[in-house]
Amino acid sequence: MAGLGDRLRSVRKRQGLTQRELAALSGVSISLIRKIEQGEVTETRLETLRKLALALHVSTTTLAVGSDAERATPEDIDRWAAVRNALSLDSPQPEESSTLQGVTTAFEQLTPLFRGNRFSAMLPVLPALIRDAQALGEDGRSIRGRILTLTGGLLVHTHQYEAAESALTQALADARDSFDASAAVHNLTWLLVRRGQLDECIRLSTRWADDLEPKLSSATHRELAAWGWMLIRIAMAAIRNNQPDESADAMRLAKAAALVAGREFQPAGDFLRPFGPLLVQAKQAELAMVDDQPDRVLALSAGIPPASIVPTSDNWNRHLLDVANAQVRLGLAGEAVATMFTIRARAPEWLVQQRYARDIVRSMIERRRRLTEDMRALADAVRLTY
């Protein structure tokens, strides 16, 4: 398969553009374009690829093919080794048998740690929980599927994509019903976005959205959340893939589902997919940030009361990153610093894994002649070398 540089050079030449002309049209520096085409840079942000693709009138996927797949740090690879071993059944098995009640109780005790992405607290016990769930056999399918779905999401978050795919594939096989299955697909589609596989994400999300579409007049909250999140996944992948009409259509349907729900809610047993009108509004702000509309991001955010969305890191804190990015883009450095400190206080272990957060802090620093102590603290919090 051709590398990123070869793909970019081929498309650019087919369009009859020089590197300098592409830089002027895309807003991407000519030095970065040269480094990509010469193979000095082999991975870059989807945001950068989207700008190049827009200028070249092609989909982002034409250039991407995994280009945004950030690798796990050596520290994270070491920290999560026992979890990966448990998933592959490559770990010592205890002599005593596990029980469904015991695994269920242990999972319920770990759920607050899952919810808060408190990695340091859960890592010592998560391998044993996975191992015990794997040993349950047919009777443990439901609880094992839930454990593997959450574990897969954590592995996506920490950029361990092969292990994440393995966990989520196992979770999908263990699902007892379409709602549990869609939870695994929810994380699988996120994995595809992280890998830059936007076309695949759109195809998978669309198939599941079609299968899950409820009759709105009688839909339950669980049905609305499952369907609505598949639509959100379509919209998020499509806007990144330079398909604005498809993105807008999906978000219109998601908004309709949220209006039927009428309020923010969290489906029973699934804290990863809170849903409602304000959640959809936060996702509209994310679309606006991808589409380079920082003013619209802040306008949408102003209509979302703090903590009105069920505060999982992947929803509210992700929205706050969009707010901070918009503030930086509009020259509101003080407000951006305050927003980033809010996230750091709420979810430090989540924040340090966010490449997006590093990009925001880097942009903040590049706009300053002299760094403040707060900016230095944020750089340290996101592991940014400056």
C-alpha positions as CSV (number, residue, x, y, z in Angstrom):
1,M,0.0,0.0,0.0
2,A,1.3,3.5,-0.9
3,G,2.4,5.6,2.0
4,L,0.9,8.9,3.0
5,G,3.5,10.9,1.0
6,D,2.9,8.9,-2.2
7,R,-0.9,9.3,-1.9
8,L,-0.6,13.1,-1.3
9,R,1.9,13.5,-4.2
10,S,-0.2,11.4,-6.6
11,V,-3.5,13.3,-5.9
12,R,-1.8,16.7,-5.9
13,K,-0.2,16.0,-9.3
14,R,-3.5,14.7,-10.7
15,Q,-5.0,18.1,-9.7
16,G,-2.2,19.9,-11.5
17,L,-1.1,21.7,-8.4
18,T,2.4,22.6,-7.2
19,Q,3.3,22.1,-3.5
20,R,3.2,25.9,-3.1
21,E,-0.2,26.2,-4.7
22,L,-1.6,23.4,-2.4
23,A,-0.2,25.2,0.6
24,A,-1.9,28.4,-0.4
25,L,-5.2,26.6,-1.0
26,S,-5.2,24.4,2.1
27,G,-3.6,26.6,4.7
28,V,-1.1,23.8,5.5
29,S,2.5,25.0,5.5
30,I,4.6,24.2,2.4
31,S,7.3,22.8,4.7
32,L,4.9,20.2,6.1
33,I,3.6,19.3,2.7
34,R,7.2,18.8,1.5
35,K,8.0,16.6,4.6
36,I,5.0,14.5,4.0
37,E,5.7,13.9,0.4
38,Q,9.4,13.2,1.1
39,G,8.4,10.6,3.7
40,E,9.9,12.6,6.6
41,V,6.4,12.8,8.1
42,T,4.4,9.6,7.9
43,E,1.6,10.4,10.2
44,T,-0.4,13.6,10.8
45,R,-3.6,14.8,12.2
46,L,-7.0,14.2,10.5
47,E,-7.5,17.9,10.8
48,T,-4.5,18.5,8.6
49,L,-5.5,15.8,6.1
50,R,-9.0,17.2,5.9
51,K,-7.6,20.7,5.0
52,L,-5.4,19.1,2.3
53,A,-8.3,16.9,1.0
54,L,-10.7,19.9,0.8
55,A,-8.1,21.8,-1.3
56,L,-7.7,18.7,-3.5
57,H,-11.5,18.0,-3.8
58,V,-11.2,14.4,-2.5
59,S,-12.4,12.6,0.6
60,T,-10.1,12.7,3.7
61,T,-10.0,8.9,3.5
62,T,-8.3,9.1,0.1
63,L,-5.3,10.5,2.0
64,A,-5.7,9.1,5.5
65,V,-5.7,5.3,5.5
66,G,-4.7,5.2,9.2
67,S,-2.7,8.4,9.3
68,D,-4.2,9.6,12.5
69,A,-3.5,6.4,14.4
70,E,-1.4,7.6,17.3
71,R,0.6,4.9,18.9
72,A,0.6,4.0,22.6
73,T,3.6,5.2,24.6
74,P,6.0,2.6,25.8
75,E,4.9,3.4,29.4
76,D,1.2,2.7,28.5
77,I,2.2,-0.5,26.7
78,D,3.9,-1.7,29.8
79,R,1.1,-0.6,32.1
80,W,-1.6,-2.4,30.1
81,A,0.4,-5.6,29.4
82,A,-1.6,-7.6,32.0
83,V,-4.9,-6.5,30.5
84,R,-3.8,-7.5,27.0
85,N,-2.6,-10.9,28.3
86,A,-5.9,-11.5,30.0
87,L,-7.8,-10.7,26.8
88,S,-5.6,-13.2,24.9
89,L,-6.0,-15.8,27.7
90,D,-2.2,-15.6,28.1
91,S,-2.2,-15.3,31.9
92,P,-2.2,-17.8,34.8
93,Q,-5.6,-19.2,35.7
94,P,-6.5,-19.6,39.4
95,E,-7.5,-23.0,40.7
96,E,-10.8,-21.8,42.1
97,S,-13.7,-21.2,39.8
98,S,-15.2,-17.8,39.1
99,T,-19.0,-17.3,39.7
100,L,-21.5,-15.1,37.8
101,Q,-22.4,-13.3,41.0
102,G,-18.8,-12.7,42.0
103,V,-17.9,-11.3,38.6
104,T,-21.1,-9.1,38.5
105,T,-20.3,-7.7,41.9
106,A,-16.7,-7.0,41.0
107,F,-17.8,-5.2,37.8
108,E,-20.3,-3.1,39.7
109,Q,-17.6,-2.0,42.1
110,L,-15.3,-1.1,39.2
111,T,-17.9,0.8,37.3
112,P,-17.2,4.2,39.0
113,L,-13.6,3.8,38.0
114,F,-14.5,3.0,34.4
115,R,-16.9,6.0,34.4
116,G,-14.1,8.3,35.6
117,N,-11.3,6.8,33.5
118,R,-9.3,6.3,36.7
119,F,-6.8,4.1,35.1
120,S,-4.3,3.9,38.0
121,A,-7.0,2.6,40.3
122,M,-8.6,0.0,38.0
123,L,-5.5,-1.4,36.3
124,P,-4.5,-3.6,39.3
125,V,-7.8,-5.5,39.3
126,L,-9.0,-5.3,35.7
127,P,-6.9,-8.2,34.4
128,A,-8.4,-10.5,37.1
129,L,-11.9,-9.3,36.3
130,I,-11.4,-10.1,32.5
131,R,-9.9,-13.5,33.3
132,D,-12.7,-14.4,35.6
133,A,-15.3,-13.3,33.1
134,Q,-13.6,-15.3,30.4
135,A,-13.9,-18.4,32.6
136,L,-17.7,-18.1,33.0
137,G,-18.6,-19.7,29.7
138,E,-22.1,-19.4,28.2
139,D,-23.7,-18.2,31.5
140,G,-21.4,-15.2,31.6
141,R,-21.9,-13.9,28.1
142,S,-23.9,-10.8,29.1
143,I,-21.6,-9.5,31.8
144,R,-18.5,-10.6,29.9
145,G,-19.7,-8.6,26.9
146,R,-20.2,-5.5,29.0
147,I,-16.7,-5.8,30.6
148,L,-15.1,-6.3,27.2
149,T,-16.9,-3.4,25.7
150,L,-15.6,-1.0,28.4
151,T,-12.1,-2.5,28.2
152,G,-12.1,-2.1,24.5
153,G,-13.0,1.5,24.9
154,L,-10.2,2.1,27.3
155,L,-7.7,0.5,24.9
156,V,-8.9,2.7,22.1
157,H,-8.5,5.7,24.4
158,T,-4.9,4.6,25.2
159,H,-4.1,4.0,21.5
160,Q,-3.8,0.2,21.7
161,Y,-5.8,-0.5,18.7
162,E,-5.2,-4.1,17.9
163,A,-6.0,-5.1,21.5
164,A,-9.1,-2.9,21.4
165,E,-10.4,-4.5,18.2
166,S,-9.9,-7.9,19.8
167,A,-11.8,-7.0,22.9
168,L,-14.7,-5.3,21.0
169,T,-15.0,-8.2,18.6
170,Q,-15.3,-10.6,21.5
171,A,-17.8,-8.3,23.1
172,L,-19.9,-8.2,20.0
173,A,-19.9,-12.0,19.9
174,D,-21.1,-12.1,23.5
175,A,-23.9,-9.6,23.1
176,R,-27.3,-10.9,24.2
177,D,-29.4,-8.3,22.3
178,S,-29.1,-5.5,19.8
179,F,-28.6,-2.8,22.5
180,D,-25.6,-4.6,24.0
181,A,-24.2,-5.3,20.5
182,S,-24.6,-1.6,19.5
183,A,-22.5,-0.7,22.6
184,A,-19.6,-2.7,21.2
185,V,-20.2,-1.2,17.8
186,H,-20.3,2.3,19.4
187,N,-16.7,1.7,20.4
188,L,-15.7,0.0,17.2
189,T,-16.8,3.0,15.2
190,W,-14.8,5.2,17.5
191,L,-11.8,3.0,16.8
192,L,-12.3,3.4,13.1
193,V,-12.3,7.2,13.4
194,R,-9.1,7.0,15.5
195,R,-7.5,4.9,12.8
196,G,-8.6,7.3,10.1
197,Q,-10.8,4.7,8.5
198,L,-13.7,7.1,7.9
199,D,-15.4,5.3,5.0
200,E,-15.5,2.1,7.1
201,C,-16.9,4.0,10.0
202,I,-19.6,5.5,7.9
203,R,-20.6,2.2,6.4
204,L,-20.7,0.3,9.7
205,S,-22.6,3.1,11.5
206,T,-25.1,3.4,8.7
207,R,-25.8,-0.3,8.7
208,W,-26.4,-0.3,12.4
209,A,-28.4,2.9,12.3
210,D,-30.7,1.3,9.7
211,D,-31.1,-1.8,11.8
212,L,-31.7,0.1,15.0
213,E,-34.1,2.8,13.7
214,P,-37.1,2.7,16.0
215,K,-40.7,3.9,15.4
216,L,-40.3,7.3,17.0
217,S,-43.9,7.4,18.4
218,S,-43.2,4.4,20.6
219,A,-39.4,4.4,21.0
220,T,-37.9,3.7,24.4
221,H,-35.0,5.8,25.7
222,R,-32.6,2.8,25.1
223,E,-33.7,2.6,21.5
224,L,-33.3,6.4,21.0
225,A,-29.9,6.4,22.5
226,A,-28.6,3.4,20.5
227,W,-30.0,4.8,17.2
228,G,-29.0,8.4,18.0
229,W,-25.4,7.6,18.7
230,M,-25.0,5.7,15.5
231,L,-26.3,8.8,13.7
232,I,-23.8,10.9,15.6
233,R,-21.0,8.6,14.6
234,I,-22.0,8.9,10.9
235,A,-22.0,12.7,11.2
236,M,-18.6,12.8,13.0
237,A,-17.0,10.6,10.4
238,A,-18.7,12.3,7.4
239,I,-17.6,15.9,8.4
240,R,-14.0,14.6,8.8
241,N,-14.3,12.9,5.4
242,N,-15.4,16.1,3.6
243,Q,-19.0,14.9,3.3
244,P,-20.9,17.9,4.8
245,D,-24.3,17.0,3.4
246,E,-24.2,13.5,4.7
247,S,-23.0,14.8,8.1
248,A,-25.9,17.3,8.3
249,D,-28.5,14.7,7.3
250,A,-27.3,12.4,10.1
251,M,-27.3,15.2,12.7
252,R,-30.8,16.2,11.7
253,L,-32.0,12.7,12.5
254,A,-30.0,12.6,15.7
255,K,-31.6,15.9,16.8
256,A,-35.1,14.4,16.0
257,A,-34.3,11.4,18.2
258,A,-33.2,13.8,21.0
259,L,-36.3,15.9,20.7
260,V,-38.4,12.8,21.0
261,A,-36.5,11.9,24.2
262,G,-37.2,15.4,25.4
263,R,-34.5,15.5,28.1
264,E,-31.0,14.3,29.0
265,F,-30.9,10.7,30.1
266,Q,-28.6,7.8,30.6
267,P,-29.7,4.3,29.5
268,A,-29.8,1.8,32.3
269,G,-26.5,0.0,32.5
270,D,-24.8,2.1,29.9
271,F,-23.0,5.3,31.1
272,L,-21.1,5.6,27.8
273,R,-24.1,6.7,25.8
274,P,-26.0,9.5,27.6
275,F,-28.4,11.1,25.2
276,G,-30.7,14.1,24.8
277,P,-31.0,17.5,23.2
278,L,-28.0,19.0,24.9
279,L,-25.8,16.1,24.1
280,V,-26.7,16.5,20.5
281,Q,-26.0,20.2,20.8
282,A,-22.5,19.5,22.1
283,K,-21.9,17.2,19.2
284,Q,-23.0,20.0,16.8
285,A,-20.3,22.1,18.4
286,E,-17.8,19.4,17.7
287,L,-18.9,19.4,14.1
288,A,-18.5,23.2,14.0
289,M,-15.0,23.0,15.3
290,V,-14.0,20.4,12.7
291,D,-15.5,22.7,10.1
292,D,-13.4,25.6,11.5
293,Q,-16.3,27.7,12.9
294,P,-15.0,28.7,16.4
295,D,-17.7,31.4,16.8
296,R,-20.4,28.8,16.3
297,V,-18.7,26.5,18.8
298,L,-18.9,29.1,21.5
299,A,-22.5,30.1,20.6
300,L,-23.6,26.5,20.9
301,S,-21.7,25.9,24.1
302,A,-23.3,29.0,25.7
303,G,-26.6,27.2,25.4
304,I,-25.4,24.2,27.4
305,P,-25.6,24.6,31.1
306,P,-22.5,23.3,32.9
307,A,-22.9,19.6,34.0
308,S,-26.2,19.3,32.2
309,I,-24.8,16.4,30.1
310,V,-24.1,13.3,32.0
311,P,-20.4,14.0,32.8
312,T,-18.5,11.2,31.2
313,S,-15.0,12.1,30.0
314,D,-15.8,11.2,26.4
315,N,-18.7,13.6,26.3
316,W,-18.5,16.7,28.5
317,N,-14.8,16.9,28.7
318,R,-14.5,16.3,25.0
319,H,-16.9,19.2,24.5
320,L,-14.8,21.4,26.7
321,L,-11.7,20.6,24.5
322,D,-13.7,22.0,21.6
323,V,-14.5,25.1,23.6
324,A,-10.9,25.6,24.6
325,N,-9.8,25.2,21.0
326,A,-12.4,27.7,19.8
327,Q,-11.2,30.1,22.5
328,V,-7.6,29.8,21.4
329,R,-8.6,30.3,17.8
330,L,-10.4,33.5,18.7
331,G,-7.5,34.9,20.8
332,L,-9.2,34.3,24.2
333,A,-6.1,32.8,25.8
334,G,-7.2,33.4,29.4
335,E,-10.5,31.7,28.9
336,A,-8.8,28.8,27.1
337,V,-6.4,28.3,30.0
338,A,-9.3,28.3,32.5
339,T,-11.2,25.8,30.4
340,M,-8.2,23.5,30.2
341,F,-7.7,23.7,33.9
342,T,-11.3,22.7,34.4
343,I,-10.7,19.5,32.4
344,R,-7.5,18.8,34.2
345,A,-9.2,19.0,37.6
346,R,-12.0,16.7,36.5
347,A,-10.1,14.1,34.5
348,P,-6.3,14.3,34.6
349,E,-5.7,10.7,33.5
350,W,-8.1,11.2,30.6
351,L,-6.6,14.5,29.6
352,V,-3.0,13.2,29.3
353,Q,-4.1,10.7,26.7
354,Q,-5.7,13.4,24.4
355,R,-3.6,14.3,21.4
356,Y,-6.2,17.0,20.7
357,A,-5.4,18.5,24.1
358,R,-1.7,18.7,23.2
359,D,-2.5,20.3,19.9
360,I,-4.6,23.0,21.8
361,V,-1.8,23.7,24.3
362,R,0.8,23.8,21.5
363,S,-1.3,26.3,19.6
364,M,-1.7,28.3,22.8
365,I,2.0,28.4,23.4
366,E,2.9,29.3,19.8
367,R,0.7,32.4,20.1
368,R,2.7,33.7,23.1
369,R,6.1,35.3,23.3
370,R,6.4,34.4,26.9
371,L,4.7,31.5,28.7
372,T,2.8,31.9,31.9
373,E,3.2,29.5,34.7
374,D,-0.4,28.2,34.0
375,M,0.6,27.4,30.4
376,R,3.7,25.6,31.6
377,A,1.5,23.6,34.0
378,L,-0.9,22.7,31.1
379,A,2.0,21.6,28.9
380,D,3.2,19.3,31.7
381,A,-0.3,18.0,32.2
382,V,-0.6,16.9,28.5
383,R,3.0,15.7,28.2
384,L,3.9,18.4,25.7
385,T,7.5,19.1,25.1
386,Y,8.1,22.8,24.3
